Amino acid sequence: MFPDVRHRRLPKLFLLVTALTLSLTACGPDLGKSNFARTTVPAAAGTGQVADGPITDAAVAAVVLRTIQPCQFLTKDALGGLGLGTVENDPSPSSIAFDTCRNKVKDPGGKELRLELQIGSTVVPRADKTAGVVGGLPLRVNKTGDTDCTVAAMTALNPDMALEVSVVYASDPCRPGQALVEAVVQKVHNAPEKYSTPAGTVLTADPCAMADAAVVTTAVPSAKPAPSGLHSCEWRDRGPSVTVGFLPGLPPLVGDGYSKVDLGNGVTGFQKPQTGGSARCKVQWQHRPWQGDDVELAQVDYQGYDDNDTDPCGKAVTVAKNVVTKLPKP
Protein backbone atom coordinates (compact mmCIF):
# COMPACT_ATOMS: atom_id res chain seq x y z
CA MET A 1 0.00 0.00 0.00
CA PHE A 2 1.15 3.51 -0.60
CA PRO A 3 2.82 4.67 2.63
CA ASP A 4 1.65 7.41 4.94
CA VAL A 5 3.78 10.54 4.95
CA ARG A 6 2.99 13.35 7.35
CA HIS A 7 -0.73 14.10 7.18
CA ARG A 8 -2.45 16.04 9.97
CA ARG A 9 1.07 17.17 10.91
CA LEU A 10 1.38 14.08 13.13
CA PRO A 11 2.47 10.52 12.23
CA LYS A 12 -0.41 8.20 11.47
CA LEU A 13 -0.72 4.52 10.75
CA PHE A 14 -2.05 3.73 7.36
CA LEU A 15 -5.44 2.11 7.90
CA LEU A 16 -4.65 -1.12 6.15
CA VAL A 17 -1.14 -1.80 7.39
CA THR A 18 -2.65 -4.41 9.69
CA ALA A 19 -3.63 -6.44 6.67
CA LEU A 20 0.08 -7.01 5.97
CA THR A 21 0.48 -8.84 9.26
CA LEU A 22 -2.32 -11.33 8.76
CA SER A 23 -1.12 -14.89 8.46
CA LEU A 24 -2.91 -16.93 5.84
CA THR A 25 -5.04 -19.54 7.55
CA ALA A 26 -8.28 -20.99 6.30
CA CYS A 27 -11.73 -19.82 7.25
CA GLY A 28 -14.03 -22.70 6.43
CA PRO A 29 -17.53 -22.42 5.05
CA ASP A 30 -19.11 -23.37 8.43
CA LEU A 31 -18.86 -20.06 10.24
CA GLY A 32 -20.52 -21.33 13.40
CA LYS A 33 -22.63 -19.45 15.91
CA SER A 34 -22.66 -15.69 16.39
CA ASN A 35 -23.89 -13.20 18.95
CA PHE A 36 -25.59 -11.00 16.34
CA ALA A 37 -28.89 -11.36 14.54
CA ARG A 38 -29.11 -13.45 11.37
CA THR A 39 -27.89 -11.47 8.39
CA THR A 40 -29.70 -10.89 5.13
CA VAL A 41 -27.06 -12.69 3.06
CA PRO A 42 -28.81 -15.15 0.72
CA ALA A 43 -28.07 -18.80 1.31
CA ALA A 44 -26.28 -18.96 -2.06
CA ALA A 45 -23.81 -16.19 -1.24
CA GLY A 46 -20.25 -17.45 -1.18
CA THR A 47 -21.07 -20.58 -3.14
CA GLY A 48 -21.03 -21.57 -6.78
CA GLN A 49 -18.63 -22.20 -9.62
CA VAL A 50 -15.62 -19.88 -9.79
CA ALA A 51 -14.81 -19.16 -13.40
CA ASP A 52 -11.25 -19.41 -14.64
CA GLY A 53 -9.61 -16.59 -16.53
CA PRO A 54 -9.74 -12.81 -16.15
CA ILE A 55 -12.60 -10.93 -14.49
CA THR A 56 -14.45 -8.94 -17.16
CA ASP A 57 -17.22 -7.40 -15.05
CA ALA A 58 -17.27 -3.74 -16.18
CA ALA A 59 -18.80 -2.60 -12.85
CA VAL A 60 -15.60 -3.53 -10.98
CA ALA A 61 -13.03 -2.29 -13.48
CA ALA A 62 -10.36 -0.16 -11.82
CA VAL A 63 -11.33 2.90 -13.84
CA VAL A 64 -14.83 2.66 -12.33
CA LEU A 65 -13.83 1.75 -8.77
CA ARG A 66 -11.44 4.71 -8.45
CA THR A 67 -14.28 7.19 -8.02
CA ILE A 68 -16.58 5.16 -5.72
CA GLN A 69 -17.01 6.59 -2.21
CA PRO A 70 -16.17 3.89 0.37
CA CYS A 71 -18.07 5.29 3.36
CA GLN A 72 -21.50 4.81 1.76
CA PHE A 73 -21.24 1.10 2.62
CA LEU A 74 -20.59 1.75 6.32
CA THR A 75 -23.30 4.25 7.20
CA LYS A 76 -25.84 3.59 9.95
CA ASP A 77 -28.50 2.78 7.34
CA ALA A 78 -26.24 0.51 5.29
CA LEU A 79 -24.96 -1.49 8.26
CA GLY A 80 -28.32 -1.42 10.03
CA GLY A 81 -29.83 -3.30 7.10
CA LEU A 82 -27.44 -6.21 7.64
CA GLY A 83 -28.75 -7.04 11.10
CA LEU A 84 -25.31 -7.03 12.70
CA GLY A 85 -26.29 -4.92 15.67
CA THR A 86 -26.31 -1.26 16.71
CA VAL A 87 -24.33 1.36 14.79
CA GLU A 88 -23.66 4.33 17.04
CA ASN A 89 -21.43 6.54 14.89
CA ASP A 90 -21.06 7.76 11.34
CA PRO A 91 -18.33 6.06 9.32
CA SER A 92 -14.78 7.38 9.49
CA PRO A 93 -13.13 8.02 6.12
CA SER A 94 -9.39 7.59 5.90
CA SER A 95 -7.48 10.86 6.02
CA ILE A 96 -4.70 9.33 3.91
CA ALA A 97 -6.59 7.32 1.28
CA PHE A 98 -9.45 7.96 -1.11
CA ASP A 99 -10.67 4.36 -1.03
CA THR A 100 -10.80 3.34 2.64
CA CYS A 101 -13.39 3.75 5.40
CA ARG A 102 -14.22 2.13 8.74
CA ASN A 103 -16.93 1.92 11.41
CA LYS A 104 -17.94 -0.02 14.52
CA VAL A 105 -21.03 -2.05 15.43
CA LYS A 106 -22.24 -3.38 18.79
CA ASP A 107 -23.85 -6.82 18.45
CA PRO A 108 -26.97 -7.69 20.52
CA GLY A 109 -24.72 -9.19 23.19
CA GLY A 110 -22.67 -5.99 23.51
CA LYS A 111 -19.59 -7.21 21.69
CA GLU A 112 -17.88 -4.75 19.32
CA LEU A 113 -17.32 -5.40 15.63
CA ARG A 114 -14.67 -3.26 13.96
CA LEU A 115 -15.14 -3.09 10.19
CA GLU A 116 -12.83 -1.64 7.58
CA LEU A 117 -13.47 -1.50 3.84
CA GLN A 118 -10.90 -0.86 1.15
CA ILE A 119 -12.01 -0.55 -2.45
CA GLY A 120 -9.16 -1.84 -4.58
CA SER A 121 -7.00 -3.69 -2.05
CA THR A 122 -4.00 -5.51 -3.46
CA VAL A 123 -3.06 -7.15 -0.14
CA VAL A 124 -5.57 -9.97 -0.38
CA PRO A 125 -5.93 -13.59 0.77
CA ARG A 126 -4.21 -16.18 -1.41
CA ALA A 127 -6.05 -17.90 -4.23
CA ASP A 128 -6.25 -21.10 -2.15
CA LYS A 129 -8.53 -19.21 0.25
CA THR A 130 -11.23 -18.97 -2.43
CA ALA A 131 -14.59 -19.89 -0.88
CA GLY A 132 -16.99 -19.59 -3.81
CA VAL A 133 -18.43 -16.52 -5.50
CA VAL A 134 -20.31 -13.39 -4.46
CA GLY A 135 -22.21 -11.40 -7.06
CA GLY A 136 -20.33 -13.27 -9.76
CA LEU A 137 -16.92 -12.41 -8.26
CA PRO A 138 -14.50 -14.91 -6.68
CA LEU A 139 -14.76 -14.75 -2.89
CA ARG A 140 -11.67 -15.28 -0.71
CA VAL A 141 -11.95 -15.66 3.05
CA ASN A 142 -9.00 -15.72 5.45
CA LYS A 143 -9.44 -16.07 9.20
CA THR A 144 -6.59 -15.35 11.58
CA GLY A 145 -6.93 -16.59 15.13
CA ASP A 146 -10.26 -16.18 16.87
CA THR A 147 -10.97 -12.51 16.21
CA ASP A 148 -9.69 -11.42 12.78
CA CYS A 149 -11.03 -12.16 9.33
CA THR A 150 -10.42 -10.75 5.86
CA VAL A 151 -13.11 -11.20 3.22
CA ALA A 152 -12.37 -10.18 -0.36
CA ALA A 153 -14.51 -10.07 -3.48
CA MET A 154 -11.92 -10.21 -6.24
CA THR A 155 -12.23 -7.56 -8.93
CA ALA A 156 -9.06 -8.51 -10.85
CA LEU A 157 -6.69 -11.47 -10.97
CA ASN A 158 -2.96 -11.59 -11.73
CA PRO A 159 -2.35 -8.98 -10.43
CA ASP A 160 -4.97 -9.39 -7.72
CA MET A 161 -7.30 -6.62 -6.59
CA ALA A 162 -10.42 -6.78 -4.44
CA LEU A 163 -13.26 -5.14 -2.59
CA GLU A 164 -11.92 -6.12 0.82
CA VAL A 165 -13.44 -6.06 4.29
CA SER A 166 -11.32 -6.55 7.41
CA VAL A 167 -13.20 -7.53 10.58
CA VAL A 168 -12.10 -7.67 14.20
CA TYR A 169 -14.77 -9.41 16.31
CA ALA A 170 -14.49 -11.75 19.28
CA SER A 171 -17.27 -14.01 18.01
CA ASP A 172 -17.03 -15.35 14.44
CA PRO A 173 -15.54 -12.41 12.48
CA CYS A 174 -15.93 -14.02 9.03
CA ARG A 175 -19.71 -14.05 8.98
CA PRO A 176 -20.25 -10.27 9.31
CA GLY A 177 -17.41 -9.79 6.83
CA GLN A 178 -19.19 -11.91 4.26
CA ALA A 179 -22.46 -10.10 4.94
CA LEU A 180 -20.84 -6.72 4.32
CA VAL A 181 -18.96 -7.86 1.21
CA GLU A 182 -22.22 -9.20 -0.24
CA ALA A 183 -23.87 -5.80 0.33
CA VAL A 184 -20.88 -3.92 -1.14
CA VAL A 185 -20.83 -6.04 -4.29
CA GLN A 186 -24.57 -5.59 -4.73
CA LYS A 187 -24.35 -1.81 -4.35
CA VAL A 188 -21.34 -1.53 -6.67
CA HIS A 189 -23.51 -3.14 -9.34
CA ASN A 190 -26.44 -0.83 -8.57
CA ALA A 191 -25.62 2.89 -8.90
CA PRO A 192 -23.05 3.44 -6.13
CA GLU A 193 -22.35 6.96 -4.90
CA LYS A 194 -19.27 8.48 -6.49
CA TYR A 195 -16.90 11.33 -5.80
CA SER A 196 -17.16 14.39 -7.98
CA THR A 197 -14.45 14.41 -10.61
CA PRO A 198 -13.54 18.00 -11.53
CA ALA A 199 -11.13 18.66 -14.34
CA GLY A 200 -7.60 17.70 -13.42
CA THR A 201 -8.42 15.46 -10.47
CA VAL A 202 -6.01 12.60 -9.75
CA LEU A 203 -8.94 10.44 -8.65
CA THR A 204 -9.43 9.23 -12.20
CA ALA A 205 -5.74 8.89 -13.06
CA ASP A 206 -4.11 5.50 -13.59
CA PRO A 207 -0.98 5.77 -11.42
CA CYS A 208 0.81 3.14 -13.51
CA ALA A 209 0.50 5.45 -16.53
CA MET A 210 1.79 8.53 -14.72
CA ALA A 211 5.50 7.90 -15.24
CA ASP A 212 7.49 7.05 -18.36
CA ALA A 213 9.26 3.69 -18.29
CA ALA A 214 12.46 5.26 -19.61
CA VAL A 215 12.56 7.61 -16.61
CA VAL A 216 11.64 5.04 -13.96
CA THR A 217 14.27 2.61 -15.19
CA THR A 218 17.00 5.18 -14.51
CA ALA A 219 16.14 4.62 -10.83
CA VAL A 220 14.94 1.00 -10.94
CA PRO A 221 16.41 -0.86 -13.93
CA SER A 222 14.28 -3.50 -15.67
CA ALA A 223 11.27 -2.74 -13.45
CA LYS A 224 7.69 -3.16 -14.65
CA PRO A 225 4.67 -1.39 -13.13
CA ALA A 226 2.19 -3.25 -10.92
CA PRO A 227 -0.83 -1.68 -9.19
CA SER A 228 -0.44 -1.40 -5.43
CA GLY A 229 -3.96 -0.03 -5.06
CA LEU A 230 -6.40 1.97 -7.13
CA HIS A 231 -4.35 5.13 -6.59
CA SER A 232 -0.80 3.80 -6.38
CA CYS A 233 1.62 1.85 -8.56
CA GLU A 234 4.94 0.21 -7.80
CA TRP A 235 7.94 -0.43 -10.02
CA ARG A 236 10.28 -3.00 -8.42
CA ASP A 237 13.47 -4.73 -9.53
CA ARG A 238 14.62 -7.16 -6.86
CA GLY A 239 15.79 -4.70 -4.22
CA PRO A 240 15.02 -1.10 -5.24
CA SER A 241 11.51 0.19 -5.93
CA VAL A 242 9.63 3.31 -6.96
CA THR A 243 6.02 3.93 -5.94
CA VAL A 244 3.84 6.64 -7.48
CA GLY A 245 0.61 7.42 -5.69
CA PHE A 246 -2.17 9.90 -5.05
CA LEU A 247 -3.81 10.62 -1.71
CA PRO A 248 -5.69 13.29 0.25
CA GLY A 249 -3.98 15.36 2.90
CA LEU A 250 -3.00 18.80 4.12
CA PRO A 251 -0.69 20.89 1.94
CA PRO A 252 2.94 19.89 2.54
CA LEU A 253 5.25 22.27 4.38
CA VAL A 254 8.92 22.62 5.18
CA GLY A 255 9.74 20.93 8.46
CA ASP A 256 9.67 17.47 10.03
CA GLY A 257 12.53 16.52 7.75
CA TYR A 258 10.96 17.93 4.57
CA SER A 259 12.71 20.51 2.39
CA LYS A 260 11.64 22.26 -0.79
CA VAL A 261 12.69 21.04 -4.21
CA ASP A 262 11.87 22.48 -7.65
CA LEU A 263 9.99 19.93 -9.77
CA GLY A 264 9.68 22.17 -12.81
CA ASN A 265 6.55 23.52 -14.52
CA GLY A 266 6.04 25.87 -11.59
CA VAL A 267 5.58 23.01 -9.10
CA THR A 268 7.29 23.01 -5.71
CA GLY A 269 7.83 19.62 -4.13
CA PHE A 270 8.87 18.61 -0.64
CA GLN A 271 11.46 15.88 -0.24
CA LYS A 272 12.30 13.86 2.83
CA PRO A 273 15.20 11.41 3.03
CA GLN A 274 14.89 8.54 5.44
CA THR A 275 17.54 8.35 8.11
CA GLY A 276 18.92 4.96 9.04
CA GLY A 277 18.28 1.65 7.34
CA SER A 278 18.04 1.34 3.58
CA ALA A 279 18.34 4.38 1.33
CA ARG A 280 14.92 5.95 0.90
CA CYS A 281 13.39 9.28 -0.09
CA LYS A 282 9.86 10.58 -0.55
CA VAL A 283 8.83 13.55 -2.66
CA GLN A 284 5.36 15.00 -2.27
CA TRP A 285 3.51 17.95 -3.76
CA GLN A 286 0.09 19.54 -3.94
CA HIS A 287 -1.81 18.93 -7.17
CA ARG A 288 -5.20 20.62 -6.65
CA PRO A 289 -7.79 21.35 -3.92
CA TRP A 290 -9.72 18.41 -2.49
CA GLN A 291 -12.22 18.86 0.36
CA GLY A 292 -12.15 21.42 3.16
CA ASP A 293 -8.53 22.13 4.08
CA ASP A 294 -7.32 19.00 2.31
CA VAL A 295 -5.74 18.88 -1.12
CA GLU A 296 -4.99 16.17 -3.65
CA LEU A 297 -1.40 15.10 -3.15
CA ALA A 298 0.95 13.32 -5.52
CA GLN A 299 3.88 11.40 -4.12
CA VAL A 300 6.91 9.50 -5.35
CA ASP A 301 8.63 7.13 -2.94
CA TYR A 302 12.02 5.67 -3.88
CA GLN A 303 13.46 2.88 -1.74
CA GLY A 304 16.91 1.46 -2.33
CA TYR A 305 18.27 -1.86 -1.18
CA ASP A 306 21.48 -1.01 0.66
CA ASP A 307 23.53 1.85 2.07
CA ASN A 308 25.61 2.05 -1.12
CA ASP A 309 22.64 3.75 -2.77
CA THR A 310 23.98 7.26 -2.18
CA ASP A 311 21.37 9.48 -3.87
CA PRO A 312 17.82 8.25 -3.16
CA CYS A 313 16.37 11.77 -3.25
CA GLY A 314 17.97 12.45 -6.63
CA LYS A 315 16.24 9.37 -8.02
CA ALA A 316 12.91 10.22 -6.41
CA VAL A 317 13.06 13.80 -7.72
CA THR A 318 13.89 12.62 -11.24
CA VAL A 319 10.78 10.46 -11.32
CA ALA A 320 8.67 13.17 -9.64
CA LYS A 321 9.64 15.70 -12.32
CA ASN A 322 8.39 13.26 -14.95
CA VAL A 323 5.14 12.57 -13.05
CA VAL A 324 4.43 16.31 -12.88
CA THR A 325 4.32 16.44 -16.67
CA LYS A 326 1.96 13.45 -16.92
CA LEU A 327 -0.69 14.39 -14.35
CA PRO A 328 -4.15 15.57 -15.44
CA LYS A 329 -4.26 19.34 -15.86
CA PRO A 330 -6.39 21.22 -13.27
Number of C-alpha atoms within 10 A of each C-alpha: 23 22 17 17 21 17 16 14 14 8 10 13 11 17 20 18 14 10 17 10 9 18 12 16 16 19 23 13 13 8 13 10 10 17 16 20 13 15 16 14 18 9 7 11 18 26 16 13 11 15 12 8 9 10 16 11 12 12 16 23 15 20 15 14 23 23 20 20 19 28 22 19 24 26 19 18 12 16 21 14 13 18 18 24 24 18 21 12 12 14 20 16 21 21 19 24 22 23 25 24 24 23 22 23 22 18 20 15 11 12 15 18 24 16 23 26 30 25 28 29 26 22 19 26 26 14 14 12 20 22 24 21 21 24 18 20 23 26 29 27 31 26 24 18 14 13 15 21 29 27 33 34 31 27 28 22 15 8 9 20 25 28 27 31 29 26 27 22 23 15 21 22 27 30 27 29 27 27 23 27 27 24 20 25 21 14 14 18 13 10 10 18 15 14 12 11 11 11 11 14 19 24 25 19 20 19 27 22 14 21 21 13 18 12 17 26 18 13 25 23 17 14 19 15 18 18 23 24 24 31 26 24 26 23 25 22 14 11 10 21 21 27 27 30 28 28 25 21 26 21 20 23 16 12 11 10 12 18 15 17 15 13 21 13 9 8 13 15 26 22 26 22 20 15 10 8 10 16 21 27 23 27 27 28 25 23 22 17 17 17 10 7 9 18 19 21 22 26 26 29 28 28 26 22 14 13 12 9 13 12 15 23 22 14 24 28 24 17 29 28 20 17 22 21 14 15 19 15 12 11
